[in-house]
Amino acid sequence: MTADQPGATLPDPQVGYGTVDPYTAVTTVLPEESGGLPPNVPPARPLHLPPPKPPDTWPVTAALLVCLGVAAGLLAGGDAAHIRRHGRRRGWQPATTGVWQRPAAGPAGPARASQPMPAEPPGNGTAR
């Protein structure tokens, strides 16, 4: 009653008839001590636990925000490097020709004479 019995046959060569449980040995009322009747123990009250708290999602949200910030910074840095490289190559002047720009005025060489004129921009016809 006050010892944990081993799972093997009794007596076990290592632990004998079991290991003594001190708490049970002190708190158990033996039938010999209570006049042969088991003690009258009231039934245990049901447990009333508070509802579980919702999980904390802030660490995951913070990690995602940091990752998005790093990705945006890397993209902005790549764009800045691209703009800087091409801007320095042109001396920080706008491109000479583009989809929405007319070619620069001047004598048309043989290579330029065979190229068609770029399309006009939408709207009032001013280049943007």
Secondary structure in CASP SS format (residue, H / E / C, confidence):
PFRMAT SS
TARGET T0000
AUTHOR 0000-0000-0000
METHOD secondary structure of the structure
MODEL  1
M C 1.00
T C 1.00
A E 1.00
D E 1.00
Q C 1.00
P C 1.00
G C 1.00
A C 1.00
T C 1.00
L C 1.00
P C 1.00
D E 1.00
P C 1.00
Q C 1.00
V C 1.00
G E 1.00
Y C 1.00
G C 1.00
T E 1.00
V E 1.00
D C 1.00
P H 1.00
Y H 1.00
T H 1.00
A H 1.00
V H 1.00
T H 1.00
T C 1.00
V C 1.00
L C 1.00
P C 1.00
E C 1.00
E C 1.00
S C 1.00
G C 1.00
G C 1.00
L C 1.00
P C 1.00
P C 1.00
N C 1.00
V C 1.00
P C 1.00
P C 1.00
A C 1.00
R C 1.00
P C 1.00
L C 1.00
H C 1.00
L C 1.00
P C 1.00
P C 1.00
P C 1.00
K C 1.00
P C 1.00
P C 1.00
D C 1.00
T C 1.00
W H 1.00
P H 1.00
V H 1.00
T H 1.00
A H 1.00
A H 1.00
L H 1.00
L H 1.00
V H 1.00
C H 1.00
L H 1.00
G H 1.00
V H 1.00
A H 1.00
A H 1.00
G H 1.00
L H 1.00
L H 1.00
A H 1.00
G H 1.00
G H 1.00
D H 1.00
A H 1.00
A H 1.00
H H 1.00
I H 1.00
R H 1.00
R H 1.00
H H 1.00
G H 1.00
R H 1.00
R H 1.00
R C 1.00
G C 1.00
W C 1.00
Q C 1.00
P C 1.00
A C 1.00
T C 1.00
T C 1.00
G E 1.00
V C 1.00
W C 1.00
Q E 1.00
R C 1.00
P C 1.00
A C 1.00
A C 1.00
G C 1.00
P C 1.00
A C 1.00
G C 1.00
P H 1.00
A H 1.00
R H 1.00
A H 1.00
S C 1.00
Q C 1.00
P C 1.00
M C 1.00
P C 1.00
A C 1.00
E C 1.00
P C 1.00
P C 1.00
G C 1.00
N C 1.00
G C 1.00
T C 1.00
A C 1.00
R C 1.00
END
